[in-house]
Amino acid sequence: MPPKIVSYSDEHFAGVKALWDEAFPDPKAWNAAHVVIPAKLAVQRDLFLVAVERDQVVGSAMAGYDGHRGWLYTVAVLEAFRRRGIGSALVCEAESRLVSLGCSKINLQIQPSNAAVADFYKTLGYDVEERISMGKVVGDK
């Protein structure tokens, strides 16, 4: 039976944290699960998805939409469950939810240390776009 893709709920926290610890080791303080998850739940909580198989979180994806562009974040699948279509299913569900909000363009960023994942996104129709990515940490994070 394939995993179910569902909206995140509090019962998923430990599983998502374990997944992110595996997929995104050594996160910056502002990317830690205990910071990111409550912040996401306060805004567009239906765009936080988890893949669950036999009560185990095996994948996650977060999306956001600002009325102009959509974004994908924290798309991850436990290593033991990769290459089974779970990541694709998460991305497709996130895309569907974004489109239902009126989104017509979705962006994502890939860490240079994880550049091999670009091939995964290319199979889903994403192209590399020449950009300079900039960011600024604000607040006490």
N, C-alpha and C positions, 0 to 999 in steps of 0.2 A: 504494500500500500504506500503510495507516495505521501510525502509530508503535506499537511494542510498549511495553507498560507492564511494567517489571521492577523487582525490588529493586535498590537501589543496590549497586554494587561499586566497588572502588578505581579501576578504569579510567574511571569516570564523573566523577572529581573535577574535572578541568579544564573539562569541559563544564558541570557544575553551577555551578562558580564563575563561568564566563562568563555563564550564564543569570542567576544572582543579581546579578551586576554590572549587567546590563541592567535587570532587573526591580526590584531593590532598591538603587538607587545610594546611596552614602554611608551604609553601615550603621554602627550603633554597634559598638564593638569586640567586644562579646559576641555579635554577630550575624554576624561575618565567617565566611566559609566554612571557613577553616582552624581555627576554634574550634568551630563548630556541628557540622560533619560528624563529626569524631572523637567528640564527645560523644554524638551520636545513635547512632552505630554501637555504642556501649557499652551502649545501652538500646533494646530493641525495634527492632533493625536491620531487621526485615522490614516495618516501618512507614515506611521511607524509600524512596520510589518515584521512578523516573525514566521519562520517555517518551523512547524512542530511535527515530530514523528514520535509516536508512542510516549507522549508527555515530555519529550526532550526537545529543547530549542536546538535546532541544527542550522539555522540561518537567520539573517536579519537584513533589513533594508529600511532606511529612512529616506523620506523625500520631503521637499518643501516647495512651496509655490508662492511667489510674491505678486502675482497678478500679471507678470510679464514673462518671467522665466521659471522653469522648474529646475530643481536640483536633486541629484541622488547622493546619498551619504551612507557610510557604514554598511555597504553591501558586503556581506561575509557569509561564508558557509564553513562549518567545521571541516577540517581537513579530511576526516574519515568519511564524510558524506559528499565530497566534491565529485564532479563529473557525472552527476545523476540528474542534472537539469534543475536543481534547486535554486541556484543563483539566477538562472534564466527566468524561472517562474516568479521569483521575488521581483526582479526588474520589470517583467511584464505586468505584474499586478500593480507595482508602483506607477508605471507609465499609464496604465488604465485609469488609476485614481487621479493622476495629474490631468490627463486629457478630460476627464469628467468635470474638472474645475475650470476648463477653458485653456489649459496650457498647450502651447504649440511648439515649444522648444525646450529641451531638457539638456542640462549641462551636468558634468561631473568632473572631478579632479582625481588624479592618480598620483600617489607619492612616487618620486623617481626610484625609490628602492623597490617598488612593486610594479615596475613598468611592464612586466610580462602579462599582467592582467589586462593590458590594452587589447590583446588578441581576443580575450573573452568579450569585451565590449564591442569590438569590431564585428563579431559574429551576430551581435544584436542590432547592428545598424549604426553604431556610433562611429564618428570619424574624429581623428586628431585634428584639432583646430589650433592654429598658431596664436598663442596668447601669452601674455606675461601675467602670472598670478601674483597678486599682492595681498597681504593681510596685515592686520594690526590687532594686537591683544589689548583689550580695554577692560577696565574694572579690576577687581581683586582676584581674578582667576589666575 
